[in-house]
Amino acid sequence: MASPPMYKCLVNGAIGADARRAIVDGLTELTGVHFGEHELTVEFIEIPEGRWFTAGRPSRASMVLGTVPTGTAQGVRVTFMDAIARLFADATDTDYHDVMVSAPDRKVS
């Protein structure tokens, strides 16, 4: 049996409770629509401004690290990851291009 979906959101700076709730609700909806799963865990890790760099320069990037069921077709995975990036960008009022998303296969336990 596969473990339940888990998401880690590495946030550039701080986000408020409303943005967190929008992200959790959105991830729950997307995971349900794409994979029929409605139980998940979301963890937020806030990286203080000025401590996130890309190529030696301050970065505005944030990351959403998640998983998908083992064997998920690439087209479904890409669509899912795009939806997560858009959700996160909208909820945090950041640029879509500053949101990195990963969605490897979930480990089977």
Residue pairs with C-beta under 8 A, 6 or more apart in sequence:
1 108
1 109
2 69
2 70
2 106
2 107
2 108
2 109
3 106
3 107
3 109
4 37
4 39
4 40
4 41
5 31
5 35
5 37
5 39
5 40
5 41
5 66
5 67
5 68
5 106
6 40
6 41
6 42
6 43
6 66
6 67
7 27
7 40
7 41
7 42
7 43
7 64
7 65
7 66
8 42
8 43
8 45
8 63
8 64
8 65
8 66
9 23
9 42
9 43
9 44
9 45
9 62
9 63
9 64
9 65
9 88
10 45
10 47
10 62
10 63
10 64
10 65
11 44
11 45
11 46
11 47
11 62
11 92
12 47
12 49
12 52
12 59
12 60
12 61
12 62
12 94
12 98
13 46
13 47
13 48
13 49
14 46
15 44
15 46
15 91
15 92
19 91
19 92
19 93
20 44
22 87
22 90
22 91
23 42
23 44
23 87
23 88
23 91
23 92
24 42
26 87
26 91
27 40
27 42
27 66
27 84
27 87
28 38
28 40
30 80
30 83
30 84
30 87
31 37
31 38
31 40
32 38
34 68
34 76
34 79
34 80
34 83
35 68
35 69
35 72
37 69
50 58
52 58
52 59
52 60
52 61
53 59
54 61
59 98
60 94
60 95
60 98
61 98
61 99
61 100
62 88
62 92
62 94
62 98
62 99
62 100
63 99
63 100
63 101
63 102
64 84
64 85
64 88
64 99
64 100
64 101
64 102
65 101
65 102
66 84
66 101
66 102
66 103
67 103
67 104
67 105
67 106
67 107
68 76
68 77
68 80
68 103
68 104
68 105
68 106
69 105
69 106
70 105
70 106
70 108
71 105
72 80
72 103
72 105
77 103
80 103
81 101
81 102
81 103
82 101
84 99
84 101
84 103
85 96
85 99
85 100
85 101
86 96
88 94
88 99
88 101
89 95
89 96
89 98
89 99
